[in-house]
């Protein structure tokens, strides 16, 4: 029997357009002999719209943008085991292809938990903690993972006394440093700063996207990434390296200019690979992750490794780092998608063993 798969994409997030690119790539890769595919579009205003079953290939992002006039309640979603013929179609699994807040941060995952439907990827806690860079780094610190120095502020602290905020950064971190929204991905709102004027401008930019920002020490290091796949027994892909032609790997380099290079596998020693792999698994388990993450590291020329962050729903086009890492590990893109669906159903079955009454 074919798997009834709902694809969740779009979302009320600055990464809405990235999500559309991801959804288009996944639809093109799915085998229609194995899957019945249903698009579920979330508008930029947060309206959920379920489209009809896809019967053929989709050629453009534009065709994925469904009319809000056909809005549905997300609480109307059901698994195939919860519906009768009179109720309509249910889903064997949902695949949230959402990036950023209101999609990758545990909010949508919470809805899917409430309606008790199998879904791909990380649960509420891992998604939420992985989205908030401050919480994530605090958990990594508790797990003993090495990190560069960092600090954070909320908007009201900065607005009350801006000079005090800048003094704090200069005293604790110095220059260069990186300013980032705490809850966002795809390098949106990130700035590199080498003086106070740039720091002030970076604060203005980052606070456009979040009420909390994180500021990290800048170091000279290679950027190494590893894919993690699994549930209770996660496995690592080969390592890849990001080589940005600019100062850092920003949004334009990722999605517009192509002004970067990916080296897979990364030219690192087996000792370094083993060390980074162990750190990737530790980070995965410390956040109680499931399904997938991409773990990002800094590696200095002295061989010192630091974990930077994990991404609980990494870029997922065939040309994104996570799928490419697994391709070089021997898992092709369509197989990777099927593996994630299988992992989602495995986790769902495991959770059904939990007793909710006594």
Residue pairs with C-beta under 8 A, 6 or more apart in sequence:
2 33
2 34
2 35
2 36
3 34
3 35
3 36
3 92
3 93
3 341
4 35
4 36
4 38
4 80
4 89
4 90
4 91
4 92
4 93
5 30
5 35
5 36
5 37
5 38
5 91
5 92
5 93
5 94
5 95
5 341
6 38
6 39
6 40
6 50
6 77
6 91
6 93
6 94
6 95
7 23
7 26
7 27
7 37
7 38
7 39
7 40
7 94
7 95
7 97
8 40
8 42
8 94
8 95
8 96
8 97
8 98
8 103
8 108
9 19
9 20
9 22
9 23
9 39
9 40
9 41
9 42
9 64
9 97
9 98
10 16
10 19
10 20
10 23
10 41
10 42
10 43
10 44
10 64
10 65
10 98
11 19
11 42
11 44
11 46
11 98
11 99
11 100
11 102
11 103
11 108
12 42
12 43
12 44
12 45
12 46
12 101
12 102
12 103
13 19
13 98
13 99
13 100
13 101
13 102
13 103
13 104
14 100
14 101
14 184
14 186
14 188
14 189
14 209
15 99
15 100
15 103
15 104
15 184
15 185
15 186
15 188
16 44
17 61
18 99
18 100
18 186
18 255
18 315
19 97
19 98
19 99
19 103
20 61
20 64
20 65
21 61
21 255
21 317
22 97
22 99
22 315
22 316
22 317
22 320
23 39
23 64
23 97
24 58
24 60
24 61
24 64
25 316
25 317
25 318
26 95
26 97
26 316
26 337
27 37
27 39
27 54
27 57
27 58
27 64
28 57
28 58
29 318
29 333
29 334
29 337
30 37
30 334
30 337
31 334
32 54
32 55
32 56
34 338
36 53
37 53
37 54
38 50
38 51
38 52
38 53
38 54
38 89
38 91
39 50
39 51
39 54
39 64
39 66
40 48
40 49
40 50
40 51
40 94
41 48
41 49
41 51
41 64
41 65
41 66
42 48
42 49
42 98
42 102
42 103
43 49
43 68
45 68
46 102
47 68
47 71
48 71
48 72
48 73
48 74
49 66
49 67
49 68
49 70
49 71
49 72
50 66
50 70
50 72
51 66
51 70
58 64
74 108
74 111
74 115
75 111
75 114
75 115
77 91
77 94
77 111
77 112
77 115
77 117
78 87
78 90
78 91
78 115
78 117
79 90
79 91
79 92
79 115
79 116
79 117
79 118
80 89
80 90
80 91
80 92
81 90
82 90
82 116
83 89
83 90
90 117
91 117
91 118
92 118
92 345
93 117
93 118
93 119
93 120
93 341
93 344
93 345
93 348
94 112
94 117
94 118
94 119
94 120
95 119
95 120
95 121
95 337
95 340
95 341
95 344
96 103
96 104
96 108
96 109
96 112
96 119
96 120
96 121
96 313
97 313
97 316
98 104
98 108
98 313
99 185
99 186
99 313
99 315
100 131
100 183
100 184
100 185
100 186
100 188
101 107
101 131
101 183
101 184
102 108
103 313
104 127
104 130
104 131
104 185
104 312
104 313
105 127
105 128
105 131
105 132
105 183
106 123
106 124
106 125
106 126
106 127
106 128
106 131
109 119
109 121
109 122
109 123
109 124
109 127
110 124
112 119
113 123
113 124
117 348
118 344
118 345
118 347
118 348
119 344
119 348
120 291
120 292
120 340
120 341
120 343
120 344
121 127
121 290
121 291
121 292
121 312
121 313
121 340
121 344
122 130
122 287
122 289
122 290
122 291
122 292
122 293
122 312
122 313
123 288
123 290
123 347
125 287
125 288
126 287
126 288
126 289
126 290
126 312
127 312
127 313
128 135
129 135
129 136
129 139
129 287
130 136
130 287
130 289
130 293
130 309
130 310
130 311
130 312
131 183
131 185
131 312
132 182
132 183
132 212
133 180
133 182
133 183
133 214
133 309
134 150
134 152
134 182
134 212
134 214
136 287
136 309
136 310
137 147
137 150
137 214
137 309
139 286
139 287
140 147
140 283
140 286
140 307
141 147
142 286
143 282
143 283
143 286
144 282
145 279
145 282
145 283
145 286
145 307
146 279
146 304
146 305
146 306
146 307
147 306
147 307
147 308
148 216
148 217
148 219
148 298
148 306
148 308
149 172
149 173
149 216
149 217
150 173
150 214
150 215
150 216
150 217
151 168
151 169
151 172
151 173
151 214
151 215
152 182
152 212
152 213
152 214
152 215
153 165
153 168
153 212
153 213
153 215
154 211
154 212
155 207
155 211
155 212
157 165
158 165
158 203
158 207
162 200
162 203
165 203
166 196
166 199
166 200
166 203
169 177
169 199
169 215
170 196
170 199
173 215
173 216
173 217
174 217
175 193
175 194
175 195
175 218
176 192
176 193
176 194
176 218
177 192
177 193
177 199
177 215
177 216
177 217
177 218
178 190
178 191
178 192
178 193
178 215
178 216
178 218
178 248
179 190
179 191
179 193
179 199
179 202
179 203
179 205
179 206
179 213
179 214
179 215
180 189
180 190
180 206
180 213
180 214
180 215
180 216
181 188
181 189
181 190
181 206
181 207
181 209
181 210
181 212
181 213
181 214
182 210
182 212
182 213
182 214
183 210
183 212
184 209
184 210
185 311
186 251
186 254
186 255
186 315
187 248
187 249
187 250
187 251
187 253
187 254
188 209
188 251
189 205
189 206
189 208
189 209
189 210
190 206
190 248
190 250
190 251
191 198
191 201
191 202
191 205
191 206
192 198
192 218
192 247
192 248
193 199
193 202
203 213
206 213
207 213
219 298
219 300
219 306
220 300
220 301
221 298
221 299
221 300
221 301
221 306
222 241
222 266
222 298
222 299
222 300
223 241
223 242
223 243
223 244
223 249
223 296
223 297
223 298
223 308
224 239
224 240
224 241
224 242
224 266
224 268
224 276
224 296
224 297
224 298
224 299
224 305
225 239
225 240
225 241
225 242
225 294
225 295
225 296
225 297
225 321
225 325
226 236
226 237
226 238
226 239
226 240
226 276
226 277
226 280
226 294
226 295
226 297
226 325
227 236
227 237
227 292
227 293
227 294
227 295
227 314
227 321
227 322
227 325
227 326
227 329
228 234
228 235
228 236
228 237
228 280
228 281
228 284
228 289
228 292
228 293
228 294
228 295
228 310
229 235
229 237
229 291
229 292
229 326
229 331
229 336
229 339
229 340
229 343
230 291
230 343
231 290
231 291
231 343
231 346
231 347
231 350
234 281
234 284
234 285
234 289
236 277
236 280
236 281
237 325
237 326
237 328
237 329
237 331
238 264
238 265
238 266
238 325
238 328
238 329
239 264
239 265
239 266
239 268
239 273
239 276
239 277
239 325
240 262
240 263
240 264
240 265
240 266
240 321
240 324
240 325
240 328
241 262
241 263
241 264
241 266
241 267
241 268
242 249
242 260
242 261
242 262
242 321
243 260
243 261
243 262
243 263
244 250
244 253
244 259
244 260
245 253
245 259
245 260
245 261
246 253
246 259
246 260
249 260
252 259
253 259
253 260
254 260
254 315
262 321
262 324
264 321
264 324
264 325
264 328
265 328
268 276
268 299
272 299
272 303
272 305
275 305
276 295
276 297
276 299
276 305
279 295
279 297
279 305
279 307
280 293
280 295
280 310
283 289
283 293
283 295
283 307
283 310
284 293
284 295
284 310
287 293
287 310
287 312
289 310
289 312
290 343
290 347
291 340
291 343
291 344
291 347
292 312
292 313
292 314
292 322
292 340
292 343
293 310
293 311
293 312
293 314
294 310
294 311
294 314
294 321
294 322
294 325
295 307
295 309
295 310
296 307
296 308
296 309
296 310
296 311
297 305
297 306
297 307
297 308
298 305
298 306
298 308
299 305
299 306
311 322
314 320
314 321
314 322
315 321
315 322
316 322
316 323
317 323
318 324
318 333
323 333
323 336
326 336
327 333
327 336
331 339
